[in-house]
Amino acid sequence: MNRRAKWEIRGFFILWLLFLFFRAHDPFSFLVLNTFLGYIPIEISFHLGRQRSAWLFWPMVIIWLLFYPNAPYLLTDLFHLSLLQPYAVSGLLRVTPHIWIYFTYLITSALFCAFLGFWSLNFVSQSISERLARGNNIVRLIVVLTLTFLSSVGVYIGRFLRIHTIYLFLNPEQFIRPLMNMWTNDLWIFVILMTFIQLFCYWILHLIMTAQKPSA
């Protein structure tokens, strides 16, 4: 991604976050924090390409991975639209502007963080595979599958255990027991489905990016 595109993304993020701060009210004020957390791995990935030293690269990858689940996490925020009671007594969707305004808020944050998050996944997996195996496609596929699986577990932790990434830094001891006891059948079903969703979106993004490259 070129420098201009990065600054356009940063500019939109700042303006959008300010807009949400003043316009997204309860029960949707959570969008400010979730959008902020969802953007962090995107910004980290902007700087990974500059790191030639392994002493800086791998710690940044770990930090990226800790925050990356916050990007696809915003897709699950769409369930909060039910708080607006979008269906009328007739069973049809209501045209009330209030509902569609908040739908716009939610979908904009979700698409912004999720799809740029998938771009960062693509970039990080490429960077890792180049360091480990000089860009070997099989190694890169394994890296993508591993990172996507781990991020799906992270989404589960955030959505159902209500543990945000930042809490793991502030008070990690408090969450050791919930993390140890969360491995149930429901978790595995959710993780499998979330992994499929992420891989599907990643595949579509990969096809688009590949199609833009000139053929040999």
KASULVEN-V55463 format. One record per backbone hydrogen bond with DSSP energy under -0.5 kcal/mol. CO is the residue of the C=O (numbers start at 1). NH is the residue of the N-H. E is the energy in kcal/mol with one decimal. If there is no record, write none. Layout:
CO&NH&E, CO&NH&E
This chain:
2&6&-1.8, 3&7&-2.0, 4&8&-2.1, 5&9&-2.3, 6&10&-2.4, 7&11&-2.5, 8&12&-2.5, 9&13&-2.5, 10&14&-2.4, 11&15&-2.2, 12&16&-3.1, 13&17&-2.6, 14&18&-2.2, 15&19&-2.3, 16&20&-2.6, 17&21&-2.1, 18&22&-1.5, 19&23&-2.1, 20&24&-2.5, 23&25&-1.0, 25&28&-2.8, 28&31&-1.6, 29&32&-1.4, 29&33&-0.6, 30&34&-2.6, 31&35&-2.5, 32&36&-1.9, 33&37&-2.8, 34&38&-2.2, 35&39&-1.3, 36&40&-1.1, 37&41&-0.6, 39&42&-0.6, 39&43&-2.1, 40&44&-2.4, 41&45&-2.1, 42&46&-1.2, 43&47&-0.7, 44&47&-1.2, 44&48&-0.8, 45&49&-0.7, 47&50&-0.9, 48&51&-1.5, 50&52&-1.0, 53&56&-1.0, 53&57&-2.7, 54&58&-1.7, 56&60&-1.7, 57&61&-2.0, 58&62&-2.2, 59&63&-2.3, 60&64&-2.6, 61&65&-2.6, 62&66&-2.0, 63&67&-1.6, 64&68&-2.4, 65&69&-0.7, 67&70&-1.8, 68&71&-2.4, 68&72&-0.7, 69&73&-1.6, 70&74&-0.7, 71&74&-1.0, 72&75&-1.6, 72&76&-0.6, 73&76&-1.4, 73&77&-0.6, 74&77&-0.6, 75&78&-1.1, 76&79&-1.5, 77&80&-2.0, 78&81&-1.6, 79&82&-1.8, 80&83&-1.9, 81&84&-1.7, 82&85&-1.7, 86&94&-3.1, 88&91&-1.9, 92&88&-3.0, 96&99&-1.0, 96&100&-1.3, 97&101&-2.4, 98&102&-1.8, 99&103&-1.9, 100&104&-1.9, 101&105&-1.9, 102&106&-2.6, 103&107&-2.8, 104&108&-2.2, 105&109&-2.0, 106&110&-2.6, 107&111&-2.6, 108&112&-2.4, 109&113&-2.4, 110&114&-2.5, 111&115&-2.0, 111&116&-0.5, 112&116&-1.4, 113&117&-1.6, 114&118&-2.2, 115&119&-1.7, 116&120&-2.1, 117&121&-2.3, 118&122&-2.2, 119&123&-2.4, 120&124&-3.1, 121&125&-2.5, 122&126&-1.8, 123&127&-2.4, 124&128&-2.7, 125&129&-2.5, 126&130&-2.0, 127&131&-1.5, 128&132&-2.5, 129&133&-2.9, 129&135&-1.7, 129&136&-0.6, 130&134&-1.0, 133&136&-1.1, 136&140&-2.4, 137&141&-2.3, 138&142&-2.2, 139&143&-2.4, 140&144&-2.6, 141&145&-2.6, 142&146&-2.4, 143&147&-2.8, 144&148&-2.5, 145&149&-2.3, 146&150&-2.5, 147&151&-2.2, 148&152&-2.0, 149&153&-1.9, 150&154&-1.9, 151&155&-2.3, 152&156&-2.1, 153&157&-2.3, 154&158&-2.3, 155&159&-2.9, 156&160&-2.8, 156&161&-0.9, 157&161&-0.8, 157&163&-1.6, 162&164&-0.7, 164&167&-1.0, 164&168&-0.9, 165&168&-0.9, 165&169&-0.7, 166&169&-0.6, 166&170&-1.6, 167&171&-2.9, 171&174&-0.8, 172&175&-1.4, 173&176&-1.1, 175&179&-1.8, 176&180&-1.8, 177&181&-1.8, 182&184&-2.1, 184&188&-1.8, 185&189&-2.3, 186&190&-2.4, 187&191&-3.1, 188&192&-2.3, 189&193&-2.3, 190&194&-3.1, 191&195&-2.5, 192&196&-2.1, 193&197&-2.4, 194&198&-2.4, 195&199&-2.7, 196&200&-2.5, 197&201&-2.3, 198&202&-2.7, 199&203&-2.5, 200&204&-2.2, 201&205&-2.4, 202&206&-2.8, 203&207&-2.4, 204&208&-2.1, 205&209&-2.6, 206&210&-2.6, 207&211&-2.3, 208&212&-1.0, 210&213&-1.2
